[in-house]
C-alpha cells in the first residue's frame, strides 16, 4: 500500500508535565517526522528536555509545570503554554499525563488549536481522597471535555474513566493493544543481542553474588508503588531464601514518600541494593530472576512490558493497567493490592521453581513481540492524527488513509 503523507507539513506539539515522560515517545517522534510532520515538545525545563531535543532533533519550549496542584503557578503555566502555542501555531496538540493534559488542553483551547488530543496515562484520582480526589477528577473532566479526542493507554483505565464519568464513552479509545509507545523487543530489550556476560557483570558491579536469586523492582520509590508491601514481603522472603537479594531501581520522591521505618528497613539491609535512578535498565533486567510491581494504580506500566521483553517473569497487583500488561498465570502472576502476604507467596512460587520462571518469561516475551511492537503503536497514532485532522476540516491539508500504512521491515525504536 502506498505510504500516505500530508500534502503540507503538519505541525505537532507533544506536551508533558516533566520532560522525563517525553522519552516514552522515543522513536515515535522520528516516525512522524519521516511522514512530513514538524514536531515540537513543551515541558518543564531541565536537562532531560535538552536531551530529548537533541536526541529527536526537534524544537522544545520550556514551561514550568509543577506536579502538585498549585493554582497560581498553574495559571501562569497556562499563559506561557498559550504564548508558546501562538508562536508555534500547531495543527495538533497531543498532551500527556494528568497535569500536562489539563494545562495543555486549556492552553490549546485558548490558542484555537484545530486538533486537541489528551492522552490518558493513568488516573491518580483513583487512589486520592477528600478534596484532592475531587480536584483531580475535575481536572480529568476538564482535559477530556476540551479535547477533540481522548486516547487511553489501556482498556482497563478506559473503563474506569467511562464508569467514573470522567469522559464520554464515544470520545475515548485505546489504540492497537494499548501502551504509550510499545516495546523494542527486537533491539534494546532483546537478551539475545546483549553480551552473554552481562548478567554476571551487572551483578558484580552492584555487589550481588553470581549465584544469588535476585528480586527486582524498577520505579519511583514512593508509597503508591507498593513499597510498603514490597518491604513486608521481603521481610518474609529473606528468611526463607538465604541467597535472595532485592534490587531497587528508581529515585526517591518527596511528594509521596515511603514511611521512615520502611526506608530504614531497606537501607540497613545488606542484602538490599539501592541502585537509584538509572535509565539504562536492560542490564538490570538481565541481572534479575523476578520483577515485582505491587503498585496501587497504573495506566499501562511500561516496566512490566520491558521485563516481559527480557523474559523476566513478573508479580504485579490486580489493578487497572497491570491487568492489561500481565496475563495471570501465563506471563506473570497477579495478586491483590495492599497485601504483603499474597505478594510474598506469589514471588516465592517463582523463586522455588526455575522452570515456571522460564515458561512464564518465554510466554511474556512472545506476547510482547506479537502485540506491542512500537511500529504498531506508531502507525495507529499516525492514522489517528490524520483522521482527527480530516474530521476537524483538515482535508485541505491531509488525506487520511483507509487504514494504517504498512511498516517497513526491521524498523525499530531507538534507545532512550
N, C-alpha and C positions, 0 to 999 in steps of 0.2 A: 504493500500500500504506500503511495507517495507520502512523504512527510509533510504535514500541514504546518505552515508558518504564518505569522501575522504579515499582512500586506505592508504595514508600517510598524516601527518599533513600539512595543507596549512597555510602558514604564510601571514597574512593580516595586512596592516598598514592603519589606518584611519588618515587623515591629515586635520587640520583646522587652520585658522588664529589665532583665540583666543580660549582658552580652554573651555569657556562657551558653545561654539557651540557643543562640544562633548556630552553634556548632552542630546541633541536631539537624540542621539543614545542609550540612556539608555535601557537596555533590549535586544537590537539587538546584542550587543557585546556578551552577555551571550548565546544567541541563537546560534551564530556561534561557540562559544567555545564548546557547547554541541554537535556540529556536527563535531568536530575534528579540528577546526581552532585554530591556535595560533595567538592572536590578540595583536597588539601594537597601540599606538597613538603617533603622532608627532604634537605638537602645541606650541604656545608661553608659556613661563614659568609662573608660578604663582600658587596661592592656588587652583584654580579650576582644574588645571591639576593634582595636587596631589590628590585632592578629587576624581576625575574621576578614577584615577589609583586604589585608594583604593576601590571605590565602585564596579568597574568591575573586579578588581584583574588582571590587565594587566600591562605590561611594558610600560613606556612612555619615550619619548625623547624630552626634551625642546629645541625648536628652536625659537628664537625671529623673529616674522613676523609682521612688522608694517602694520596697516590697510591702511595708506596713501601710495601714490606712492613715493618711496624713492629708486632710482636706486642703489646706492652704498650699502645700507643696504639690499636691496632685493637680490643683487648679493651675498652678504655674507651669506644670509639665504639659497640660493640655494646650496652653497658649504657645509653648515652644514647639510642640508637635504640629499645631496648626500652622505656625510660621514656616517650619521645615517643609510641610506638605505643599504650602502655597508656592514655595520656591521650587520644589521638585516637580509639582503638577503631575502626580501619578495617575494612571488609569485604574490601578488596583492597589489597595492597601490590604495586606494579609497580616493580621495581628494575632499574636500568640500569648498564651499564659493569661491567668485571670487579670492581673493588674495591667499588663501591656494591652490586653484585649479591650478593657473598658476605656482606658485612656486613648488608645489608638482609634477605637470606633468613634468616640466623641470628637476627637481631633479631625478624623477623616470626614465625619458628617459635617462639621463646621466648614471644612475646606471644600466641600462639594465633590469629593472623590467619587467617580462613577461607579466603581465596584468596591464594596467593603466586605471583607471576609474575616470572620472571627474563628480562630482555631482553638477549640476547647481541649486543653491538655489534661485537665483534671478539675475536680471540684473541691477546693478547700472548705467550702461551706458544709460539707457532709460531716466533718469532724469538729467544726466550730460550735460554740454555744452562745446563748444570750444575744446581746446587741451585735457582737461580731458576726454571728451567723446571719442575722438579718441584713447587715450591711453587705456581706459577701453574696448573699442570694440576690439582693437588688443590683449589685454590681454585675452579676451574670445576666440578669434580665435586661439591664441597660445595654450591655455589649451585644447580646443576642438580638435585642429589639432594633438596634441601629445598624446591624449587619444585613447585607442583602442575602448572604449565605453563611450558615454556621457549619463548620466541619468539626468532627469529633474523632479523637484518636482511637476510640474503642466502642464497640456496640454496648457494652455494659454501662459505661458512663453516659452514653446517649440515652439509654433507658432511664437512668436516674434523672438526667436533665429534663426529659419529657415528663416523667411521673411527678417531678417536683415543680412543674410548670415554670421552669426557667426558660424554656424555648418551645416554640410550636413544633409539633412532630414533622410537618412537611418542610420545615426550614432547616433541619439539622440532619446531616448524613455522615456516614463513615466511608472513606474511600478505600477501595481494594479490601484487604483483610484487616485494615487498621494499622496503628503505629504512626509515628510522625514522619519517618524517613526510611523505614525498612532497615535491614542489617546487611552489611557487606560480608557475607559468609564465605565468599569465594576469595576474598583478599585479606583484609585486615583481621577478620575473625575466622581464620582458617588455620587450624592447628597443623594441617599437613604442610603448610607453607612456612611454618615457623621452625627455627633451628631445633633439632632433636634434644639439645642440651638445655633448652630454655627453661624447662620446668625446674631442673636442678639448680641452674644458675640463679633463677629468681628466688628460690628458697634460700640459697646460700647468702644472697645479698641482704635478705631480711632476717637472717639468723634462724632459719627454720630447718630442722634436720631433713635429710633427703628421704628418710623412711617414715616421716610423720604423716598422719592424716590431717588434712587442712580444711577447716570450715571457713568459708569466706563470706564477707558482706561488703557490698560496694554501694555507697550512697551517702547522703548527708548524715552526720552523727547527731540526730535530733530525736526527740520523743516520738514524733509521728511516724518515723520509720520503724518503730517497734524495738528500739534499742533496750528498753526495759525488759521486754520479754526475751530478747536475744541473750541478755546478760543472765536472766533467770534460767534459760535453757542451758547456757554454757556452764553454769554452776553445777547442774546435774550431769552433763555430759563429760566434763573434765574428770570427774571421779571414776566414771565407768571406762573411759578411754584414756589411759595414761599417755599415749603417744599423740593425742589430739592437740592441734594448735588452732587458734582463732585469729584470722587476718581481717582487720577492719580497715577499709579504704574509703576515705572521704573526709571532708572538712567538718569541724565543729562549727555550729552556728548558734549565735546568741538569741535568735528570735524564738526558737523552740528547744531550749536546752534540755539535756537529759539530767535527771536528779544528781546532785553531788555525790551521793553514796554509790550510785551506779558508775559514775565516772571514775571514782576511786577504785572500785572493784576491778574495772577493766585496766586502768593504768598500773595498778600494783601487781598484776598477774604477769609473771614472766612468760607465760605461755600465750599471752595475748599480744599481737603485733599490730601496733597502730601505725599505719602507713601514711596517713594524711591524704591530702588531695593529690591525685595522680591521674592524668588524662591518658597515659599510655597503659591501658588496662589489659590488653591482650596477654602480656606476660604474667599478669597477676591471675587471670583466669587459668592460665596454663599450670600455675602452681597449686590450684585448688582441687579438692575432691568433691566438694559440695558447696553450693551457694545458698545462703538463707536471706530472705527478704520478708521479715514479719511485719510489714507495713500496715498502717491503719487505713490508708487510702492511696489510690494511684489513678493515673489516667490510662496510660499503657506503658508499663515500666520497661524502658529500653534495656536496663541491666539484665532482665530475665531473658530477653532475646539474644543479647550478647553472650551470656553464659550458654544458652542453647546452641548458638552457632559454634561455640568452642567445645561442645559435647559435655558440658558440666551440668549434672542434674541439679534441680533447684527445689527448695522448700519455700513456699510463699503462703500468704494468707488468702483466705477465700473472700476477697473484697473486689469491688469493681476495678477493672484494669488488670489485676492479676489473673482473674478467671479467663480473660481473653488470651493472656500470654502463656498460660500453663494448662495443659490437658492433664487433669488429675489422674494419676496412676499410669500415665503413658509417657509424658515428657517431664514430669516432676510430681510433687506432692503438694496438696493444698491443706491448710489447717485453719481453724477458727482464729480470728484476730484476738489479741489480748490474752492469749493462752500459752504460757511458757511451757507447761507440761506437755501439751499436744505438739508443740514445736520441737521439744526435745525428743519425743517419741518418733516423729517423722524423720528428723535428722539421724537419729540412731539407726533407723532402718537402713539408710544408705551407708552409714559407717560400718555396719556389720556385714554388708552384702555388696561386694565389689561387682558381681555380675549384674545386680539390679542397677547400680550406678552406670555401668557401661550400657545396659539396654536402654535405660531412660535417656541417657545422654545422646546415644545414637538416634533415637526417635526424635529428640528435640532438634538436633541439627537437621535431620531430614525435613522436619516441618518448616524450619526457617528457610531452607533452600527452596521449598515449594511455595510458601505463602508470603514471605516477607522480603523478597528481592527489592532493593532500592529502586530499580528501574520500574517496577510495577507501581510503586507509590508515585514516582516522579511523573510517569505518563498519565496517571489518574489525576494528579494535581494540575498538570498542564491542560488536560481536557476540561477540567472544571473551570479553569481561568477563561478558556475560550468560550465555554458555554455561558458563563456569567456575563462576559462582555457582550455576547450576542443578545442575551436577554435584556441587558441594560442599554439597548440601542447602540451596541458597538459593532454592528455588522459592517459599517463602513471601514472599520479598522482591521477586522479579522473575520475569517470564515471558520466556524467551529466544525471539526470533522465529525463524521457519523459515529466514530469510535476512536479510542486512543490509538495513536500510531504505533507501529511495530518498533521494538527496541533493538538496536544493533547488538549483535552477539559480543559478549566479553566486556561490555561496558560496566564499570564499577564505580562505587562511591569512593572518592579519595579519603584518606585517613584524616581525621580532625587533628 
